[in-house]
Amino acid sequence: MANAGPNAPGRTSVWLEGKVRRRGQPSGLDRERITEATVRLLDTDGLAKFSMRRLATELNVTAMSVYWYVDTKDDLLELALDAAFGGLDLPDPEADEDWREQLRTIAREYRGLLVRHPWVSPLAGTFLNIGPNSLALSRIVHRVIRKSGLPAHGITGAISAVFQFVYGFGTIEGHFIARAGQAGMTQDAYFRHAMASATRSPDAAEILKENEEIMAARGGDTVEDMRDRDFTFALELLVAGIEAKVATPPQGRGEQRDQPK
């Protein structure tokens, strides 16, 4: 799903013609091996610590050897981003399966991707997202949403409602897990520590007190349980919203433009 533009004025995408051009060069490298190592380092060290020098060390080559295959570090990050999208297990929109279940599957897969690879969310908002795996995801999402029966002018809005929600939810979840790991704590221990710290602020303590009933009704024995319940409920709200919009008779000029004359 294409998002924001590149991270520097005038930068082109690695997927545009001529950007990835060098194959079969010395050092026994290829684009796939370099990309796999980049993903591995991003998962291990994070985006902030990634460098061409660190990658070269991982591959046991010189940094200049890597530049035989890509022009810049941004090119590598863009390749890694699309490789991550390639790990999604997506439904076939042409299959005889209800669009609601297919949409739930895509949303769960996307959430899992953002949690497994916390570096994906900032990169997805930086690059053009026109790699083959990203475009495949975009195509499937559009086709699944079209199966809902929404008018053409509502397709992009529905996609934004669902996947901006998943993007935000998965990004926050991934960062929380990373912070807990950096603190050497389990997610539950980190959550209890955070709540204990928050109660030291009178304003925060008041809000937490007001929400005790809501938190109790939410249920869940662990942080993961609570998150799963919130994600499932929120996703069902969005699915129900699409259903309601499909069932609502068109009103006004904006709603009428896609109707037969």
N, C-alpha and C positions, 0 to 999 in steps of 0.2 A: 504494500500500500504506500504509494508515494506520499511523502510528507513535505518537509521544508527543503529549501535549496541547499547548496553546498556551503561549507564552512568558511570559505574565503572568496572574495570577489573574483570572478573570472575563472574559477576552478571548474574543470570539466570532470565528468564521471569516468571512472575506470572502465565502465561498460560501454562508453562511446567508442566509435571506430578508431582504432589505432592506439588506444591507451594500453591495452594488454597485447603485447606484440612479440616478446622475446621468449622463445622456447628452445629447448635442447642446448642451452649454453653450458659452459663448464661448471664444475662443482657438484654435478649429479642432482641438481635441484630441478623442480618444476613448480608451476603455479599451485597445483593441488597440495604438494608437500609444504610449501611456504604458508599457504592459507591454513592448513591444519595446525601448523605450529603456532600461527598467530592466534587462532581461536584458543588453543591450549594455554598460551601465555596470558591472554586476556581473562580467561577463567581463573587462572591461578593467581596472577599478580594485580589484575584490575587495569582499567583503561589508563589511569594516571601514570602508572609505572611502565607502561609498554614503550619500547623504543626499538629502533632498527638494530642497535648494537646488542640489545638483549636478545632479540630474535636471532641474530647471526650466531650468538653464542649457543643458543638452543639448537641451532642447525649445524653447529660446528663448522661454520664457514666465516669468511670475512663479510663485513657489512656491505662492501662494494659488490660482492657476489649477488646479494639480494637485489641490487639495483639493475642487474641484467634483466630482471623479470617485471619489475614495477618501477614507476618513476618516483613515487613519494610514499611516505608512511600513510597518508590518507588513502592512497590506492589500496594498500594492504588492509586497512580498517574496513574499507568498503567491500572488499572481497570477503573478509571475515564475517561481516554483517549478513551478506547474502548466503554464505555457507550456513550460518545459524538458522536462517529461515528455511533452509533445505532440510532441517531436522524435524519439521512439523509433519505430523501424521494427519493429513487433511482428507475430508470426505470427497466423494465424486458427486458434483452437483447434478450430473445426468442420471445418477442412480435413483431407483424408486424408493426414496427415503424422504420423510417429512422434513421440510426446510427448518423447522424449529429445532429438531434434534441435530441437524447438520450445523446450524448456527451455534448451538451449545458446544458441539465438538470443537469447532474452530476457535471459539472463545476460550475454552479450557486449554487448548493447545497453545494458543498465543500467550495466555497467562503463564503457563509452565515455561515457555521459552524465555520470557522476561525474568522469571525467577531464577532459572538455571544460569542465565547469562546476563547479569545486571548491567553489563556494558552495552547491551543491545539497545536499551531505551534511549540513551543520549545519542548514539550513532544513528538510530532510526529517525531522530529529529534533526539530524545534521545533513545527511546525504540525500540524494534524489530517490533512492530505493527503486532503481530500474534494473537491478540484476535479475536473472532468470527465475530464481526462487521467490524473490519478492513479487515479481509480476505474476507468477503462478498463484500466489496467495491472493493477490488483488483480484485476479480473474475469478477465482473460486468464490470469494466473498461476494462479489457483484452478482454472480449467477445464483447463489443461494438466496440472497436478499430478493432478487427478482422473482424467485419462486413463491415468495410470500404473497404476491399480488399487489404490492404497493405500486402506485403510479410512478412513472419514470422520474418525475421531478422530486419524488420523496426518497429515491434510492440512496443518494449520497448522504442525506441527513440521517437516515436509519443506520447506515454504516458508521457514520461519525458517532452517533449516540452509543452504539455497542462497543466499537473498538477504541474510541477515546476513553471510555470507561475502563475497558480491559487494560489498556496501556497505562493508565494512571494507577489502577489497582495493582497490577503486576510490578510496576516500577517501585511503588512504595513497599510492597511485600518483599521484593528482592533486596532493597536497601536495608530494610529492617533485619532480614536474615544475615546480611553481610555485617551489619553493626554488631549483632549478637555474637557472631563468630569472631570478630575483631576483639571483642571484650572477653572472649574465652568463656562465654556463657551459653546455655541453652536458650531457645527462644522464650520459653516460659519464665526462666529465671530473669532474663533481660526485661521481659514485660513487667514482672513484679517489681524489679528495681526501678524501672521507669515510672510506674504508678506510685511507688513510695516517694520518689523524688518529686513528682508532680504535686503530691498532697502538701508539700512544704510551702507551696504558693497558695495563699488564701483564695485567690480568684479561681485557680485551677481546682482546688479542693472543693469549692462550692459547686462548680460545674459537674465534677465527678459525683458529688453527693446527689445532685439533681438527677443524674443519669443512672443511679443505682438500680432502679426498677427496670429500666430499659436493658441494662447489661445483664440482669438476672433473667429476663425474658428471652434474651438472645441465646443463652445456653452455650454449651461447648465446654469440654473439660480442659482443653489446651488452646494455646494461641492459634495453632493450625486449625482446630475445630471451629473456633470463632470466625476465623477468616473465611473458611470454606462456607460456613452458613451465610455470612454476609455476601460473599461473591455469588453464591447460588441464588439468594433472594433478589439481589440487585439485577442479575442477569434475567431472572424470570419477570421482573418488572419491565425490563426493556422489551422482552419478547411479547409480553402482554400489551405493551404500548404499540408495537407494530401491528399486532392482531387487531387492536381497537381502531387503529388508523385505517386499516384495510376495510374494516366493517363500517366505518363512518361515511355517510354520503358526502360527496364533494360539496364545498361551500365556497363562495367567493370566486373572484377572478383567478387567483393563483391556483386554486384547486381544479378549476374548470379547464385549464389550458391543455391537459392531457386527455380529456374526455372526447369521445367521438362527437362530431358535429352532426 
